[in-house]
Amino acid sequence: QVQLVESGGGLVQAGGSLRLSCAASGSIFSINSMGWYRQAPGKQREFVAGITSGGRTNYVDSVKGRFTISRDNVKNTVSLQMNSLEPEDTAVYYCNADARPKFATRSFNFWGQGTQVTVSS
């Protein structure tokens, strides 16, 4: 099938920056949209940013102007550059991809294992 592996999380002070990366591997026919979600303790998982195969992006309002999502369609990677981080950004960040495996007739939703981002005040 399709595996997603995230990297780049960690601990940073408020106002700092982190860059998350996610690599998709496995038996991939095509990848449609890719994106990032996050889940803070005691809260539901929420959408953060997404990008289509054509490069269209969208963001949750709380990160607009601070986060930038990008992808490499050749390498099947997606990244999230996070600047001006705030304590409220603390969460486990999950990579997501709508991908069609080889020999499949449709796409499926795949998730990474998550990477912790902690922003101290």
C-alpha positions as CSV (number, residue, x, y, z in Angstrom):
1,Q,0.0,0.0,0.0
2,V,1.2,3.5,0.8
3,Q,3.3,4.5,3.8
4,L,3.8,8.1,5.1
5,V,6.7,8.9,7.3
6,E,7.0,12.3,9.0
7,S,10.1,14.0,10.4
8,G,11.1,17.4,11.8
9,G,9.1,17.8,14.9
10,G,10.6,18.9,18.2
11,L,10.7,21.6,20.9
12,V,11.0,25.2,20.0
13,Q,10.5,28.5,21.8
14,A,7.6,30.8,20.9
15,G,8.4,32.8,17.9
16,G,10.7,30.1,16.5
17,S,10.4,28.0,13.4
18,L,10.2,24.3,12.5
19,R,10.0,22.5,9.2
20,L,8.0,19.2,9.0
21,S,8.5,16.8,6.2
22,C,6.6,13.8,5.0
23,A,7.7,11.2,2.5
24,A,5.2,8.8,0.8
25,S,6.5,5.4,-0.3
26,G,5.2,2.0,-1.3
27,S,3.1,0.9,-4.3
28,I,1.9,4.3,-5.5
29,F,0.0,4.9,-8.7
30,S,-0.8,8.5,-8.0
31,I,-1.2,11.0,-5.1
32,N,-4.0,13.6,-5.2
33,S,-4.0,16.0,-2.3
34,M,-1.5,16.0,0.6
35,G,-1.8,17.8,3.8
36,W,-1.1,18.2,7.5
37,Y,-3.5,17.8,10.4
38,R,-2.8,18.3,14.1
39,Q,-4.2,17.0,17.4
40,A,-3.6,18.8,20.7
41,P,-4.2,17.0,24.0
42,G,-7.9,16.8,24.8
43,K,-8.9,18.1,21.4
44,Q,-10.1,16.7,18.1
45,R,-7.7,16.3,15.2
46,E,-8.0,19.4,13.0
47,F,-7.0,20.3,9.5
48,V,-3.9,22.6,9.2
49,A,-2.9,22.9,5.6
50,G,-3.4,21.1,2.3
51,I,-2.0,21.1,-1.2
52,T,-3.3,19.6,-4.4
53,S,-1.3,17.9,-7.0
54,G,-1.5,21.1,-9.1
55,G,-0.1,23.2,-6.2
56,R,-3.2,24.8,-4.9
57,T,-3.0,25.4,-1.2
58,N,-5.4,26.1,1.7
59,Y,-4.8,26.7,5.4
60,V,-6.8,26.9,8.6
61,D,-7.2,30.6,9.5
62,S,-5.1,30.3,12.6
63,V,-1.9,29.5,10.7
64,K,-2.4,31.7,7.6
65,G,0.7,34.0,7.1
66,R,2.8,31.8,9.4
67,F,2.8,28.3,7.9
68,T,3.6,27.4,4.3
69,I,2.9,24.0,2.7
70,S,4.8,22.7,-0.3
71,R,5.2,19.4,-2.1
72,D,7.5,17.7,-4.5
73,N,5.5,15.5,-6.9
74,V,8.5,13.7,-8.2
75,K,9.8,12.7,-4.8
76,N,6.3,12.3,-3.3
77,T,7.0,14.5,-0.4
78,V,5.2,17.3,1.4
79,S,6.6,19.8,3.8
80,L,5.2,22.3,6.2
81,Q,7.3,25.3,7.1
82,M,6.1,26.7,10.4
83,N,7.2,30.2,11.4
84,S,6.3,32.5,14.3
85,L,5.2,29.5,16.3
86,E,2.9,30.0,19.2
87,P,2.3,27.7,22.3
88,E,-1.2,27.1,20.8
89,D,0.5,25.3,17.9
90,T,1.6,22.5,20.3
91,A,0.2,19.3,19.0
92,V,1.0,16.0,17.3
93,Y,1.2,16.8,13.6
94,Y,0.0,14.1,11.1
95,C,0.7,13.9,7.4
96,N,-2.2,12.9,5.2
97,A,-2.4,11.8,1.6
98,D,-5.2,10.9,-0.7
99,A,-3.4,8.4,-2.8
100,R,-4.2,5.6,-5.3
101,P,-2.1,2.5,-4.8
102,K,-1.0,0.5,-7.9
103,F,-3.6,-2.0,-9.0
104,A,-6.3,-0.2,-7.0
105,T,-9.3,1.3,-8.8
106,R,-9.7,4.3,-6.5
107,S,-7.8,6.4,-4.0
108,F,-7.7,6.0,-0.3
109,N,-6.9,8.2,2.7
110,F,-3.5,7.5,4.3
111,W,-2.0,8.8,7.5
112,G,1.5,9.1,9.0
113,Q,2.3,8.1,12.5
114,G,2.6,11.7,13.7
115,T,5.3,13.9,15.0
116,Q,5.3,16.0,18.1
117,V,5.6,19.7,18.0
118,T,6.0,21.5,21.3
119,V,6.2,25.3,21.5
120,S,7.3,26.7,24.9
121,S,6.2,30.2,26.0
